[in-house]
Structures are given as C-alpha cells and as structure tokens.
Amino acid sequence: MTKRSLYDLYMAAAAAVRGHDATCTTCSPVRRCLLGQRLYAELVRLQDDYLTRLRAKKGTP
C-alpha cells in the first residue's frame, strides 16, 4: 500500500466537504452542522499544511 501524499489528502478532504455540502440540509456558507464543521476544519488544516510545504520548497516566507 502506498502512502498518500499531502496533496492527495488535501484533495480528498476538499471532495469530502463538497460532497457533504451537496447533501446536508443543515449546512450553509455561514453555518455548518457538527460533521460539516469537522470536515471543514480538516480541509483547512490540510490546506494550511500543503501551502506551508509549497512555500518552504520555494524558499518564501
């Protein structure tokens, strides 16, 4: 089994948020249900990690 890259995890989290948003009747752009909050928080964390890694590769602050 191959370890998934940070980019793959980030894209999977984005897909999970989109999928949840498409079916959840509680979530809105300004308010999320508990599951929506958890999925979105994971997406934000992975996005921050991915962008930090990109900046480190480029050598920019």
Biotite code that builds the C-alpha atoms (Angstrom):
import biotite.structure as struc

atoms = struc.array([
    struc.Atom([0.000, 0.000, 0.000], chain_id="A", res_id=1, res_name="MET", atom_name="CA", element="C"),
    struc.Atom([1.358, 3.394, -0.995], chain_id="A", res_id=2, res_name="THR", atom_name="CA", element="C"),
    struc.Atom([1.289, 6.278, 1.432], chain_id="A", res_id=3, res_name="LYS", atom_name="CA", element="C"),
    struc.Atom([-0.963, 9.085, 0.207], chain_id="A", res_id=4, res_name="ARG", atom_name="CA", element="C"),
    struc.Atom([0.706, 12.416, -0.416], chain_id="A", res_id=5, res_name="SER", atom_name="CA", element="C"),
    struc.Atom([-0.276, 15.564, 1.425], chain_id="A", res_id=6, res_name="LEU", atom_name="CA", element="C"),
    struc.Atom([-1.776, 16.868, -1.819], chain_id="A", res_id=7, res_name="TYR", atom_name="CA", element="C"),
    struc.Atom([-3.915, 13.725, -2.175], chain_id="A", res_id=8, res_name="ASP", atom_name="CA", element="C"),
    struc.Atom([-5.150, 14.075, 1.407], chain_id="A", res_id=9, res_name="LEU", atom_name="CA", element="C"),
    struc.Atom([-5.916, 17.753, 0.809], chain_id="A", res_id=10, res_name="TYR", atom_name="CA", element="C"),
    struc.Atom([-7.889, 16.998, -2.364], chain_id="A", res_id=11, res_name="MET", atom_name="CA", element="C"),
    struc.Atom([-9.773, 14.152, -0.654], chain_id="A", res_id=12, res_name="ALA", atom_name="CA", element="C"),
    struc.Atom([-10.739, 16.495, 2.184], chain_id="A", res_id=13, res_name="ALA", atom_name="CA", element="C"),
    struc.Atom([-11.955, 19.092, -0.325], chain_id="A", res_id=14, res_name="ALA", atom_name="CA", element="C"),
    struc.Atom([-14.048, 16.417, -2.067], chain_id="A", res_id=15, res_name="ALA", atom_name="CA", element="C"),
    struc.Atom([-15.492, 15.303, 1.280], chain_id="A", res_id=16, res_name="ALA", atom_name="CA", element="C"),
    struc.Atom([-16.537, 18.873, 2.106], chain_id="A", res_id=17, res_name="VAL", atom_name="CA", element="C"),
    struc.Atom([-18.104, 19.342, -1.333], chain_id="A", res_id=18, res_name="ARG", atom_name="CA", element="C"),
    struc.Atom([-19.937, 16.039, -1.051], chain_id="A", res_id=19, res_name="GLY", atom_name="CA", element="C"),
    struc.Atom([-21.221, 16.867, 2.406], chain_id="A", res_id=20, res_name="HIS", atom_name="CA", element="C"),
    struc.Atom([-22.285, 20.362, 1.379], chain_id="A", res_id=21, res_name="ASP", atom_name="CA", element="C"),
    struc.Atom([-24.218, 18.930, -1.571], chain_id="A", res_id=22, res_name="ALA", atom_name="CA", element="C"),
    struc.Atom([-26.321, 16.655, 0.629], chain_id="A", res_id=23, res_name="THR", atom_name="CA", element="C"),
    struc.Atom([-26.561, 18.327, 4.043], chain_id="A", res_id=24, res_name="CYS", atom_name="CA", element="C"),
    struc.Atom([-29.723, 20.336, 4.561], chain_id="A", res_id=25, res_name="THR", atom_name="CA", element="C"),
    struc.Atom([-28.341, 21.980, 7.708], chain_id="A", res_id=26, res_name="THR", atom_name="CA", element="C"),
    struc.Atom([-25.087, 23.431, 6.387], chain_id="A", res_id=27, res_name="CYS", atom_name="CA", element="C"),
    struc.Atom([-24.838, 26.845, 4.766], chain_id="A", res_id=28, res_name="SER", atom_name="CA", element="C"),
    struc.Atom([-21.877, 29.038, 3.793], chain_id="A", res_id=29, res_name="PRO", atom_name="CA", element="C"),
    struc.Atom([-22.017, 30.739, 7.211], chain_id="A", res_id=30, res_name="VAL", atom_name="CA", element="C"),
    struc.Atom([-23.094, 27.856, 9.478], chain_id="A", res_id=31, res_name="ARG", atom_name="CA", element="C"),
    struc.Atom([-22.173, 24.183, 9.479], chain_id="A", res_id=32, res_name="ARG", atom_name="CA", element="C"),
    struc.Atom([-23.501, 21.117, 11.268], chain_id="A", res_id=33, res_name="CYS", atom_name="CA", element="C"),
    struc.Atom([-21.112, 19.211, 13.572], chain_id="A", res_id=34, res_name="LEU", atom_name="CA", element="C"),
    struc.Atom([-19.969, 16.836, 10.824], chain_id="A", res_id=35, res_name="LEU", atom_name="CA", element="C"),
    struc.Atom([-19.616, 19.741, 8.397], chain_id="A", res_id=36, res_name="GLY", atom_name="CA", element="C"),
    struc.Atom([-17.510, 21.628, 10.951], chain_id="A", res_id=37, res_name="GLN", atom_name="CA", element="C"),
    struc.Atom([-15.219, 18.625, 11.418], chain_id="A", res_id=38, res_name="ARG", atom_name="CA", element="C"),
    struc.Atom([-14.802, 18.066, 7.682], chain_id="A", res_id=39, res_name="LEU", atom_name="CA", element="C"),
    struc.Atom([-14.171, 21.764, 7.010], chain_id="A", res_id=40, res_name="TYR", atom_name="CA", element="C"),
    struc.Atom([-11.652, 22.029, 9.884], chain_id="A", res_id=41, res_name="ALA", atom_name="CA", element="C"),
    struc.Atom([-9.727, 19.075, 8.443], chain_id="A", res_id=42, res_name="GLU", atom_name="CA", element="C"),
    struc.Atom([-9.741, 20.698, 4.998], chain_id="A", res_id=43, res_name="LEU", atom_name="CA", element="C"),
    struc.Atom([-8.409, 23.975, 6.422], chain_id="A", res_id=44, res_name="VAL", atom_name="CA", element="C"),
    struc.Atom([-5.667, 22.162, 8.361], chain_id="A", res_id=45, res_name="ARG", atom_name="CA", element="C"),
    struc.Atom([-4.566, 20.182, 5.303], chain_id="A", res_id=46, res_name="LEU", atom_name="CA", element="C"),
    struc.Atom([-4.692, 23.265, 3.078], chain_id="A", res_id=47, res_name="GLN", atom_name="CA", element="C"),
    struc.Atom([-2.514, 25.198, 5.521], chain_id="A", res_id=48, res_name="ASP", atom_name="CA", element="C"),
    struc.Atom([-0.037, 22.301, 5.723], chain_id="A", res_id=49, res_name="ASP", atom_name="CA", element="C"),
    struc.Atom([0.091, 21.959, 1.932], chain_id="A", res_id=50, res_name="TYR", atom_name="CA", element="C"),
    struc.Atom([0.603, 25.683, 1.327], chain_id="A", res_id=51, res_name="LEU", atom_name="CA", element="C"),
    struc.Atom([3.269, 25.837, 4.044], chain_id="A", res_id=52, res_name="THR", atom_name="CA", element="C"),
    struc.Atom([5.111, 22.982, 2.338], chain_id="A", res_id=53, res_name="ARG", atom_name="CA", element="C"),
    struc.Atom([4.899, 24.730, -1.042], chain_id="A", res_id=54, res_name="LEU", atom_name="CA", element="C"),
    struc.Atom([6.276, 27.946, 0.416], chain_id="A", res_id=55, res_name="ARG", atom_name="CA", element="C"),
    struc.Atom([9.117, 26.033, 2.076], chain_id="A", res_id=56, res_name="ALA", atom_name="CA", element="C"),
    struc.Atom([10.044, 24.417, -1.251], chain_id="A", res_id=57, res_name="LYS", atom_name="CA", element="C"),
    struc.Atom([10.127, 27.838, -2.930], chain_id="A", res_id=58, res_name="LYS", atom_name="CA", element="C"),
    struc.Atom([12.032, 29.366, -0.043], chain_id="A", res_id=59, res_name="GLY", atom_name="CA", element="C"),
    struc.Atom([9.488, 32.149, 0.534], chain_id="A", res_id=60, res_name="THR", atom_name="CA", element="C"),
    struc.Atom([8.259, 33.184, 3.990], chain_id="A", res_id=61, res_name="PRO", atom_name="CA", element="C"),
])
